[in-house]
Amino acid sequence: MKKSSMYTHLLNREQAADYLGIDPKSFDKYFRADDRLKRFMIGKRERFTRSALMDFVSKKLV
């Protein structure tokens, strides 16, 4: 995982996957496929916040 200061507030798919330490295909399968992950739309492009990603992860803990 890269330093969080290297990211803007809104992360694209690749940045979000890198932030979580997973590959983009896994991000698509386990994160983007779940409608409970909050996202921000800019036109047709999805953007994710670090806080939304971490909230989603914490809610999925077993």
mmCIF file of the N, C-alpha and C atoms, coordinates in Angstrom:
data_MODEL
# 
_entry.id   MODEL 
# 
loop_
_atom_site.group_PDB 
_atom_site.id 
_atom_site.type_symbol 
_atom_site.label_atom_id 
_atom_site.label_alt_id 
_atom_site.label_comp_id 
_atom_site.label_asym_id 
_atom_site.label_entity_id 
_atom_site.label_seq_id 
_atom_site.pdbx_PDB_ins_code 
_atom_site.Cartn_x 
_atom_site.Cartn_y 
_atom_site.Cartn_z 
_atom_site.occupancy 
_atom_site.B_iso_or_equiv 
_atom_site.pdbx_formal_charge 
_atom_site.auth_seq_id 
_atom_site.auth_comp_id 
_atom_site.auth_asym_id 
_atom_site.auth_atom_id 
_atom_site.pdbx_PDB_model_num 
ATOM 1   N N  . MET A 1 1  ? 0.845   -1.173  0.000   1.00 0.00 ? 1  MET A N  1 
ATOM 2   C CA . MET A 1 1  ? 0.000   0.000   0.000   1.00 0.00 ? 1  MET A CA 1 
ATOM 3   C C  . MET A 1 1  ? 0.887   1.232   0.000   1.00 0.00 ? 1  MET A C  1 
ATOM 4   N N  . LYS A 1 2  ? 0.519   2.191   -0.826  1.00 0.00 ? 2  LYS A N  1 
ATOM 5   C CA . LYS A 1 2  ? 1.272   3.431   -0.895  1.00 0.00 ? 2  LYS A CA 1 
ATOM 6   C C  . LYS A 1 2  ? 0.825   4.362   0.217   1.00 0.00 ? 2  LYS A C  1 
ATOM 7   N N  . LYS A 1 3  ? 1.616   5.401   0.457   1.00 0.00 ? 3  LYS A N  1 
ATOM 8   C CA . LYS A 1 3  ? 1.242   6.389   1.461   1.00 0.00 ? 3  LYS A CA 1 
ATOM 9   C C  . LYS A 1 3  ? -0.055  7.058   1.046   1.00 0.00 ? 3  LYS A C  1 
ATOM 10  N N  . SER A 1 4  ? -0.972  7.224   1.994   1.00 0.00 ? 4  SER A N  1 
ATOM 11  C CA . SER A 1 4  ? -2.272  7.802   1.664   1.00 0.00 ? 4  SER A CA 1 
ATOM 12  C C  . SER A 1 4  ? -2.163  9.235   1.178   1.00 0.00 ? 4  SER A C  1 
ATOM 13  N N  . SER A 1 5  ? -1.094  9.937   1.516   1.00 0.00 ? 5  SER A N  1 
ATOM 14  C CA . SER A 1 5  ? -0.936  11.315  1.058   1.00 0.00 ? 5  SER A CA 1 
ATOM 15  C C  . SER A 1 5  ? -0.698  11.391  -0.448  1.00 0.00 ? 5  SER A C  1 
ATOM 16  N N  . MET A 1 6  ? -0.378  10.263  -1.090  1.00 0.00 ? 6  MET A N  1 
ATOM 17  C CA . MET A 1 6  ? -0.145  10.250  -2.527  1.00 0.00 ? 6  MET A CA 1 
ATOM 18  C C  . MET A 1 6  ? -1.456  10.225  -3.308  1.00 0.00 ? 6  MET A C  1 
ATOM 19  N N  . TYR A 1 7  ? -2.569  10.000  -2.638  1.00 0.00 ? 7  TYR A N  1 
ATOM 20  C CA . TYR A 1 7  ? -3.854  9.890   -3.297  1.00 0.00 ? 7  TYR A CA 1 
ATOM 21  C C  . TYR A 1 7  ? -4.658  11.168  -3.140  1.00 0.00 ? 7  TYR A C  1 
ATOM 22  N N  . THR A 1 8  ? -5.486  11.442  -4.138  1.00 0.00 ? 8  THR A N  1 
ATOM 23  C CA . THR A 1 8  ? -6.455  12.517  -4.004  1.00 0.00 ? 8  THR A CA 1 
ATOM 24  C C  . THR A 1 8  ? -7.578  12.007  -3.113  1.00 0.00 ? 8  THR A C  1 
ATOM 25  N N  . HIS A 1 9  ? -8.523  12.871  -2.790  1.00 0.00 ? 9  HIS A N  1 
ATOM 26  C CA . HIS A 1 9  ? -9.630  12.445  -1.926  1.00 0.00 ? 9  HIS A CA 1 
ATOM 27  C C  . HIS A 1 9  ? -10.498 11.403  -2.615  1.00 0.00 ? 9  HIS A C  1 
ATOM 28  N N  . LEU A 1 10 ? -10.691 11.537  -3.919  1.00 0.00 ? 10 LEU A N  1 
ATOM 29  C CA . LEU A 1 10 ? -11.496 10.580  -4.675  1.00 0.00 ? 10 LEU A CA 1 
ATOM 30  C C  . LEU A 1 10 ? -10.574 9.650   -5.447  1.00 0.00 ? 10 LEU A C  1 
ATOM 31  N N  . LEU A 1 11 ? -10.733 8.356   -5.215  1.00 0.00 ? 11 LEU A N  1 
ATOM 32  C CA . LEU A 1 11 ? -9.870  7.352   -5.833  1.00 0.00 ? 11 LEU A CA 1 
ATOM 33  C C  . LEU A 1 11 ? -10.593 6.664   -6.978  1.00 0.00 ? 11 LEU A C  1 
ATOM 34  N N  . ASN A 1 12 ? -9.871  6.408   -8.057  1.00 0.00 ? 12 ASN A N  1 
ATOM 35  C CA . ASN A 1 12 ? -10.455 5.608   -9.128  1.00 0.00 ? 12 ASN A CA 1 
ATOM 36  C C  . ASN A 1 12 ? -10.292 4.128   -8.771  1.00 0.00 ? 12 ASN A C  1 
ATOM 37  N N  . ARG A 1 13 ? -10.743 3.261   -9.644  1.00 0.00 ? 13 ARG A N  1 
ATOM 38  C CA . ARG A 1 13 ? -10.722 1.816   -9.389  1.00 0.00 ? 13 ARG A CA 1 
ATOM 39  C C  . ARG A 1 13 ? -9.309  1.309   -9.084  1.00 0.00 ? 13 ARG A C  1 
ATOM 40  N N  . GLU A 1 14 ? -8.346  1.700   -9.891  1.00 0.00 ? 14 GLU A N  1 
ATOM 41  C CA . GLU A 1 14 ? -6.976  1.223   -9.713  1.00 0.00 ? 14 GLU A CA 1 
ATOM 42  C C  . GLU A 1 14 ? -6.366  1.756   -8.416  1.00 0.00 ? 14 GLU A C  1 
ATOM 43  N N  . GLN A 1 15 ? -6.605  3.027   -8.115  1.00 0.00 ? 15 GLN A N  1 
ATOM 44  C CA . GLN A 1 15 ? -6.081  3.613   -6.880  1.00 0.00 ? 15 GLN A CA 1 
ATOM 45  C C  . GLN A 1 15 ? -6.725  2.973   -5.657  1.00 0.00 ? 15 GLN A C  1 
ATOM 46  N N  . ALA A 1 16 ? -8.028  2.721   -5.726  1.00 0.00 ? 16 ALA A N  1 
ATOM 47  C CA . ALA A 1 16 ? -8.729  2.094   -4.602  1.00 0.00 ? 16 ALA A CA 1 
ATOM 48  C C  . ALA A 1 16 ? -8.188  0.687   -4.353  1.00 0.00 ? 16 ALA A C  1 
ATOM 49  N N  . ALA A 1 17 ? -7.967  -0.066  -5.417  1.00 0.00 ? 17 ALA A N  1 
ATOM 50  C CA . ALA A 1 17 ? -7.414  -1.415  -5.278  1.00 0.00 ? 17 ALA A CA 1 
ATOM 51  C C  . ALA A 1 17 ? -6.017  -1.355  -4.668  1.00 0.00 ? 17 ALA A C  1 
ATOM 52  N N  . ASP A 1 18 ? -5.199  -0.441  -5.144  1.00 0.00 ? 18 ASP A N  1 
ATOM 53  C CA . ASP A 1 18 ? -3.845  -0.292  -4.615  1.00 0.00 ? 18 ASP A CA 1 
ATOM 54  C C  . ASP A 1 18 ? -3.877  0.137   -3.146  1.00 0.00 ? 18 ASP A C  1 
ATOM 55  N N  . TYR A 1 19 ? -4.763  1.047   -2.810  1.00 0.00 ? 19 TYR A N  1 
ATOM 56  C CA . TYR A 1 19 ? -4.910  1.512   -1.427  1.00 0.00 ? 19 TYR A CA 1 
ATOM 57  C C  . TYR A 1 19 ? -5.237  0.346   -0.493  1.00 0.00 ? 19 TYR A C  1 
ATOM 58  N N  . LEU A 1 20 ? -6.065  -0.590  -0.977  1.00 0.00 ? 20 LEU A N  1 
ATOM 59  C CA . LEU A 1 20 ? -6.454  -1.751  -0.176  1.00 0.00 ? 20 LEU A CA 1 
ATOM 60  C C  . LEU A 1 20 ? -5.442  -2.889  -0.254  1.00 0.00 ? 20 LEU A C  1 
ATOM 61  N N  . GLY A 1 21 ? -4.478  -2.774  -1.151  1.00 0.00 ? 21 GLY A N  1 
ATOM 62  C CA . GLY A 1 21 ? -3.454  -3.806  -1.278  1.00 0.00 ? 21 GLY A CA 1 
ATOM 63  C C  . GLY A 1 21 ? -3.922  -5.033  -2.037  1.00 0.00 ? 21 GLY A C  1 
ATOM 64  N N  . ILE A 1 22 ? -4.874  -4.853  -2.945  1.00 0.00 ? 22 ILE A N  1 
ATOM 65  C CA . ILE A 1 22 ? -5.379  -5.967  -3.747  1.00 0.00 ? 22 ILE A CA 1 
ATOM 66  C C  . ILE A 1 22 ? -5.295  -5.584  -5.223  1.00 0.00 ? 22 ILE A C  1 
ATOM 67  N N  . ASP A 1 23 ? -5.460  -6.582  -6.092  1.00 0.00 ? 23 ASP A N  1 
ATOM 68  C CA . ASP A 1 23 ? -5.408  -6.274  -7.518  1.00 0.00 ? 23 ASP A CA 1 
ATOM 69  C C  . ASP A 1 23 ? -6.778  -5.761  -7.979  1.00 0.00 ? 23 ASP A C  1 
ATOM 70  N N  . PRO A 1 24 ? -6.821  -5.007  -9.078  1.00 0.00 ? 24 PRO A N  1 
ATOM 71  C CA . PRO A 1 24 ? -8.077  -4.427  -9.556  1.00 0.00 ? 24 PRO A CA 1 
ATOM 72  C C  . PRO A 1 24 ? -9.181  -5.448  -9.842  1.00 0.00 ? 24 PRO A C  1 
ATOM 73  N N  . LYS A 1 25 ? -8.830  -6.639  -10.314 1.00 0.00 ? 25 LYS A N  1 
ATOM 74  C CA . LYS A 1 25 ? -9.855  -7.659  -10.577 1.00 0.00 ? 25 LYS A CA 1 
ATOM 75  C C  . LYS A 1 25 ? -10.511 -8.125  -9.281  1.00 0.00 ? 25 LYS A C  1 
ATOM 76  N N  . SER A 1 26 ? -9.731  -8.265  -8.219  1.00 0.00 ? 26 SER A N  1 
ATOM 77  C CA . SER A 1 26 ? -10.305 -8.627  -6.918  1.00 0.00 ? 26 SER A CA 1 
ATOM 78  C C  . SER A 1 26 ? -11.171 -7.498  -6.385  1.00 0.00 ? 26 SER A C  1 
ATOM 79  N N  . PHE A 1 27 ? -10.737 -6.260  -6.610  1.00 0.00 ? 27 PHE A N  1 
ATOM 80  C CA . PHE A 1 27 ? -11.542 -5.110  -6.196  1.00 0.00 ? 27 PHE A CA 1 
ATOM 81  C C  . PHE A 1 27 ? -12.898 -5.145  -6.896  1.00 0.00 ? 27 PHE A C  1 
ATOM 82  N N  . ASP A 1 28 ? -12.894 -5.441  -8.184  1.00 0.00 ? 28 ASP A N  1 
ATOM 83  C CA . ASP A 1 28 ? -14.156 -5.534  -8.927  1.00 0.00 ? 28 ASP A CA 1 
ATOM 84  C C  . ASP A 1 28 ? -15.046 -6.630  -8.354  1.00 0.00 ? 28 ASP A C  1 
ATOM 85  N N  . LYS A 1 29 ? -14.478 -7.771  -8.086  1.00 0.00 ? 29 LYS A N  1 
ATOM 86  C CA . LYS A 1 29 ? -15.251 -8.935  -7.641  1.00 0.00 ? 29 LYS A CA 1 
ATOM 87  C C  . LYS A 1 29 ? -15.811 -8.764  -6.235  1.00 0.00 ? 29 LYS A C  1 
ATOM 88  N N  . TYR A 1 30 ? -14.998 -8.272  -5.310  1.00 0.00 ? 30 TYR A N  1 
ATOM 89  C CA . TYR A 1 30 ? -15.405 -8.240  -3.908  1.00 0.00 ? 30 TYR A CA 1 
ATOM 90  C C  . TYR A 1 30 ? -15.909 -6.883  -3.429  1.00 0.00 ? 30 TYR A C  1 
ATOM 91  N N  . PHE A 1 31 ? -15.585 -5.824  -4.111  1.00 0.00 ? 31 PHE A N  1 
ATOM 92  C CA . PHE A 1 31 ? -15.982 -4.488  -3.661  1.00 0.00 ? 31 PHE A CA 1 
ATOM 93  C C  . PHE A 1 31 ? -16.990 -3.845  -4.609  1.00 0.00 ? 31 PHE A C  1 
ATOM 94  N N  . ARG A 1 32 ? -16.610 -3.628  -5.842  1.00 0.00 ? 32 ARG A N  1 
ATOM 95  C CA . ARG A 1 32 ? -17.491 -2.921  -6.783  1.00 0.00 ? 32 ARG A CA 1 
ATOM 96  C C  . ARG A 1 32 ? -18.782 -3.675  -7.045  1.00 0.00 ? 32 ARG A C  1 
ATOM 97  N N  . ALA A 1 33 ? -18.767 -4.986  -6.966  1.00 0.00 ? 33 ALA A N  1 
ATOM 98  C CA . ALA A 1 33 ? -19.970 -5.778  -7.226  1.00 0.00 ? 33 ALA A CA 1 
ATOM 99  C C  . ALA A 1 33 ? -21.012 -5.630  -6.116  1.00 0.00 ? 33 ALA A C  1 
ATOM 100 N N  . ASP A 1 34 ? -20.610 -5.124  -4.972  1.00 0.00 ? 34 ASP A N  1 
ATOM 101 C CA . ASP A 1 34 ? -21.513 -4.969  -3.827  1.00 0.00 ? 34 ASP A CA 1 
ATOM 102 C C  . ASP A 1 34 ? -22.075 -3.548  -3.816  1.00 0.00 ? 34 ASP A C  1 
ATOM 103 N N  . ASP A 1 35 ? -23.387 -3.437  -3.911  1.00 0.00 ? 35 ASP A N  1 
ATOM 104 C CA . ASP A 1 35 ? -24.035 -2.119  -3.951  1.00 0.00 ? 35 ASP A CA 1 
ATOM 105 C C  . ASP A 1 35 ? -23.912 -1.352  -2.640  1.00 0.00 ? 35 ASP A C  1 
ATOM 106 N N  . ARG A 1 36 ? -23.493 -2.011  -1.574  1.00 0.00 ? 36 ARG A N  1 
ATOM 107 C CA . ARG A 1 36 ? -23.349 -1.319  -0.286  1.00 0.00 ? 36 ARG A CA 1 
ATOM 108 C C  . ARG A 1 36 ? -22.098 -0.455  -0.219  1.00 0.00 ? 36 ARG A C  1 
ATOM 109 N N  . LEU A 1 37 ? -21.177 -0.632  -1.158  1.00 0.00 ? 37 LEU A N  1 
ATOM 110 C CA . LEU A 1 37 ? -19.996 0.232   -1.210  1.00 0.00 ? 37 LEU A CA 1 
ATOM 111 C C  . LEU A 1 37 ? -20.408 1.575   -1.787  1.00 0.00 ? 37 LEU A C  1 
ATOM 112 N N  . LYS A 1 38 ? -20.258 2.611   -0.982  1.00 0.00 ? 38 LYS A N  1 
ATOM 113 C CA . LYS A 1 38 ? -20.640 3.944   -1.439  1.00 0.00 ? 38 LYS A CA 1 
ATOM 114 C C  . LYS A 1 38 ? -19.624 4.445   -2.451  1.00 0.00 ? 38 LYS A C  1 
ATOM 115 N N  . ARG A 1 39 ? -20.132 5.073   -3.484  1.00 0.00 ? 39 ARG A N  1 
ATOM 116 C CA . ARG A 1 39 ? -19.282 5.593   -4.551  1.00 0.00 ? 39 ARG A CA 1 
ATOM 117 C C  . ARG A 1 39 ? -19.809 6.938   -5.009  1.00 0.00 ? 39 ARG A C  1 
ATOM 118 N N  . PHE A 1 40 ? -18.951 7.694   -5.613  1.00 0.00 ? 40 PHE A N  1 
ATOM 119 C CA . PHE A 1 40 ? -19.279 9.012   -6.135  1.00 0.00 ? 40 PHE A CA 1 
ATOM 120 C C  . PHE A 1 40 ? -19.143 8.929   -7.642  1.00 0.00 ? 40 PHE A C  1 
ATOM 121 N N  . MET A 1 41 ? -20.171 9.348   -8.356  1.00 0.00 ? 41 MET A N  1 
ATOM 122 C CA . MET A 1 41 ? -20.137 9.273   -9.813  1.00 0.00 ? 41 MET A CA 1 
ATOM 123 C C  . MET A 1 41 ? -19.782 10.629  -10.411 1.00 0.00 ? 41 MET A C  1 
ATOM 124 N N  . ILE A 1 42 ? -18.815 10.630  -11.308 1.00 0.00 ? 42 ILE A N  1 
ATOM 125 C CA . ILE A 1 42 ? -18.465 11.810  -12.097 1.00 0.00 ? 42 ILE A CA 1 
ATOM 126 C C  . ILE A 1 42 ? -18.765 11.409  -13.537 1.00 0.00 ? 42 ILE A C  1 
ATOM 127 N N  . GLY A 1 43 ? -19.925 11.801  -14.008 1.00 0.00 ? 43 GLY A N  1 
ATOM 128 C CA . GLY A 1 43 ? -20.379 11.306  -15.303 1.00 0.00 ? 43 GLY A CA 1 
ATOM 129 C C  . GLY A 1 43 ? -20.623 9.814   -15.182 1.00 0.00 ? 43 GLY A C  1 
ATOM 130 N N  . LYS A 1 44 ? -19.936 9.031   -15.995 1.00 0.00 ? 44 LYS A N  1 
ATOM 131 C CA . LYS A 1 44 ? -20.052 7.571   -15.933 1.00 0.00 ? 44 LYS A CA 1 
ATOM 132 C C  . LYS A 1 44 ? -18.914 6.932   -15.146 1.00 0.00 ? 44 LYS A C  1 
ATOM 133 N N  . ARG A 1 45 ? -18.032 7.761   -14.600 1.00 0.00 ? 45 ARG A N  1 
ATOM 134 C CA . ARG A 1 45 ? -16.857 7.235   -13.895 1.00 0.00 ? 45 ARG A CA 1 
ATOM 135 C C  . ARG A 1 45 ? -17.103 7.180   -12.391 1.00 0.00 ? 45 ARG A C  1 
ATOM 136 N N  . GLU A 1 46 ? -16.765 6.041   -11.797 1.00 0.00 ? 46 GLU A N  1 
ATOM 137 C CA . GLU A 1 46 ? -16.903 5.858   -10.354 1.00 0.00 ? 46 GLU A CA 1 
ATOM 138 C C  . GLU A 1 46 ? -15.663 6.380   -9.637  1.00 0.00 ? 46 GLU A C  1 
ATOM 139 N N  . ARG A 1 47 ? -15.886 6.973   -8.476  1.00 0.00 ? 47 ARG A N  1 
ATOM 140 C CA . ARG A 1 47 ? -14.800 7.384   -7.591  1.00 0.00 ? 47 ARG A CA 1 
ATOM 141 C C  . ARG A 1 47 ? -15.166 6.941   -6.186  1.00 0.00 ? 47 ARG A C  1 
ATOM 142 N N  . PHE A 1 48 ? -14.153 6.599   -5.414  1.00 0.00 ? 48 PHE A N  1 
ATOM 143 C CA . PHE A 1 48 ? -14.342 6.075   -4.067  1.00 0.00 ? 48 PHE A CA 1 
ATOM 144 C C  . PHE A 1 48 ? -13.525 6.912   -3.092  1.00 0.00 ? 48 PHE A C  1 
ATOM 145 N N  . THR A 1 49 ? -14.048 7.102   -1.888  1.00 0.00 ? 49 THR A N  1 
ATOM 146 C CA . THR A 1 49 ? -13.277 7.791   -0.860  1.00 0.00 ? 49 THR A CA 1 
ATOM 147 C C  . THR A 1 49 ? -12.596 6.747   0.014   1.00 0.00 ? 49 THR A C  1 
ATOM 148 N N  . ARG A 1 50 ? -11.486 7.130   0.604   1.00 0.00 ? 50 ARG A N  1 
ATOM 149 C CA . ARG A 1 50 ? -10.788 6.216   1.515   1.00 0.00 ? 50 ARG A CA 1 
ATOM 150 C C  . ARG A 1 50 ? -11.683 5.847   2.681   1.00 0.00 ? 50 ARG A C  1 
ATOM 151 N N  . SER A 1 51 ? -12.430 6.818   3.202   1.00 0.00 ? 51 SER A N  1 
ATOM 152 C CA . SER A 1 51 ? -13.295 6.537   4.356   1.00 0.00 ? 51 SER A CA 1 
ATOM 153 C C  . SER A 1 51 ? -14.411 5.561   3.983   1.00 0.00 ? 51 SER A C  1 
ATOM 154 N N  . ALA A 1 52 ? -14.976 5.676   2.777   1.00 0.00 ? 52 ALA A N  1 
ATOM 155 C CA . ALA A 1 52 ? -16.014 4.733   2.345   1.00 0.00 ? 52 ALA A CA 1 
ATOM 156 C C  . ALA A 1 52 ? -15.436 3.328   2.196   1.00 0.00 ? 52 ALA A C  1 
ATOM 157 N N  . LEU A 1 53 ? -14.222 3.236   1.678   1.00 0.00 ? 53 LEU A N  1 
ATOM 158 C CA . LEU A 1 53 ? -13.577 1.924   1.545   1.00 0.00 ? 53 LEU A CA 1 
ATOM 159 C C  . LEU A 1 53 ? -13.331 1.295   2.908   1.00 0.00 ? 53 LEU A C  1 
ATOM 160 N N  . MET A 1 54 ? -12.825 2.082   3.848   1.00 0.00 ? 54 MET A N  1 
ATOM 161 C CA . MET A 1 54 ? -12.530 1.540   5.178   1.00 0.00 ? 54 MET A CA 1 
ATOM 162 C C  . MET A 1 54 ? -13.813 1.197   5.934   1.00 0.00 ? 54 MET A C  1 
ATOM 163 N N  . ASP A 1 55 ? -14.867 1.991   5.769   1.00 0.00 ? 55 ASP A N  1 
ATOM 164 C CA . ASP A 1 55 ? -16.163 1.664   6.383   1.00 0.00 ? 55 ASP A CA 1 
ATOM 165 C C  . ASP A 1 55 ? -16.690 0.346   5.837   1.00 0.00 ? 55 ASP A C  1 
ATOM 166 N N  . PHE A 1 56 ? -16.581 0.161   4.532   1.00 0.00 ? 56 PHE A N  1 
ATOM 167 C CA . PHE A 1 56 ? -17.047 -1.067  3.900   1.00 0.00 ? 56 PHE A CA 1 
ATOM 168 C C  . PHE A 1 56 ? -16.272 -2.271  4.429   1.00 0.00 ? 56 PHE A C  1 
ATOM 169 N N  . VAL A 1 57 ? -14.970 -2.131  4.535   1.00 0.00 ? 57 VAL A N  1 
ATOM 170 C CA . VAL A 1 57 ? -14.134 -3.222  5.047   1.00 0.00 ? 57 VAL A CA 1 
ATOM 171 C C  . VAL A 1 57 ? -14.514 -3.546  6.489   1.00 0.00 ? 57 VAL A C  1 
ATOM 172 N N  . SER A 1 58 ? -14.681 -2.531  7.321   1.00 0.00 ? 58 SER A N  1 
ATOM 173 C CA . SER A 1 58 ? -14.988 -2.782  8.735   1.00 0.00 ? 58 SER A CA 1 
ATOM 174 C C  . SER A 1 58 ? -16.353 -3.444  8.903   1.00 0.00 ? 58 SER A C  1 
ATOM 175 N N  . LYS A 1 59 ? -17.300 -3.152  8.032   1.00 0.00 ? 59 LYS A N  1 
ATOM 176 C CA . LYS A 1 59 ? -18.627 -3.775  8.114   1.00 0.00 ? 59 LYS A CA 1 
ATOM 177 C C  . LYS A 1 59 ? -18.607 -5.217  7.634   1.00 0.00 ? 59 LYS A C  1 
ATOM 178 N N  . LYS A 1 60 ? -17.616 -5.582  6.840   1.00 0.00 ? 60 LYS A N  1 
ATOM 179 C CA . LYS A 1 60 ? -17.518 -6.939  6.304   1.00 0.00 ? 60 LYS A CA 1 
ATOM 180 C C  . LYS A 1 60 ? -16.691 -7.873  7.191   1.00 0.00 ? 60 LYS A C  1 
ATOM 181 N N  . LEU A 1 61 ? -16.132 -7.345  8.281   1.00 0.00 ? 61 LEU A N  1 
ATOM 182 C CA . LEU A 1 61 ? -15.335 -8.192  9.171   1.00 0.00 ? 61 LEU A CA 1 
ATOM 183 C C  . LEU A 1 61 ? -16.199 -9.289  9.768   1.00 0.00 ? 61 LEU A C  1 
ATOM 184 N N  . VAL A 1 62 ? -15.626 -10.475 9.898   1.00 0.00 ? 62 VAL A N  1 
ATOM 185 C CA . VAL A 1 62 ? -16.370 -11.590 10.495  1.00 0.00 ? 62 VAL A CA 1 
ATOM 186 C C  . VAL A 1 62 ? -15.785 -11.970 11.832  1.00 0.00 ? 62 VAL A C  1 
# 
